[in-house]
Amino acid sequence: MNTTNNCPQLLDLAAEHLTAAAHHAEANARGELTSPWHSFAGHLQHPAGGVSPVGDDEPVATRPLRHRHHR
């Protein structure tokens, strides 16, 4: 198996597995937003979106970053 040629498919598969694990964690949370399972589901969903983002072909609009002072 040549992983260089299969990279997009492998990333999609990894995202699917992470998303499935997040769904299981959400089920374990049973709707309780303060449950550690709910938090864990979010931690799983975040990299799933980064591994295989939706709308990959769409250009990303950049915006200037500004440092703001908080008091």
N, C-alpha and C positions, 0 to 999 in steps of 0.2 A: 504494500500500500504506500503510495507516494503522498505524504501528508502535505507537501507544498501545493499540489494540485487539488487536494480535497479540503483545504483549509476552510473555505466558506461553509461547506457542508458540516465539518466538524464543529465549527463555532455555533452554527445553528443547532446542532445536536446538544452541545453543552448548554446553550440557552434554554432548550426544551427541558433538559434534566433539572436545571436550576429552578425553572418556573414550576415544574411538577413538584419539586421539593417544597417550594414556597406555598403551593396549594395545600400540601399535607400539613405544613406548619399552621396555616390559617385554619384548617379544619380542627387541629388540636387546640387552637385558641378559643374555639366555640363562641366567637363574637365578642370576646372580652378584649377591649382595646388596651388594657393594662397587663395582659398576659405576656409573659416572656416569649411565648410561641408567636404572638402577633408581631413582636419586635423582630424575632428571628426571620419571619416570613419577609419582612421588609429588607433585611440584610441579604436575603437570597435573591430577591427581585432586582435589587440594584445592580449587581454584576451581570445578571441575565440581560438587562437592557444594554449594558455596555459591551457585552460579548457579541450580541446580534441585535443592533439597534433597528428600530422600525423606521422606514423612510430613509434608508441608507443612501439612496440616489439623490435625495433632495439637498440643495445647498443649504449650508448653515449660515444664517445671518449673524454677523459679528456685531458686538456692541462695545463701546468703550468702557473700560474698567476704571472706576474712580475710587480713590481712597476716601473714606468718610471717617471723620472723627466722632467718636461716641463719648458722651459725657455722662 
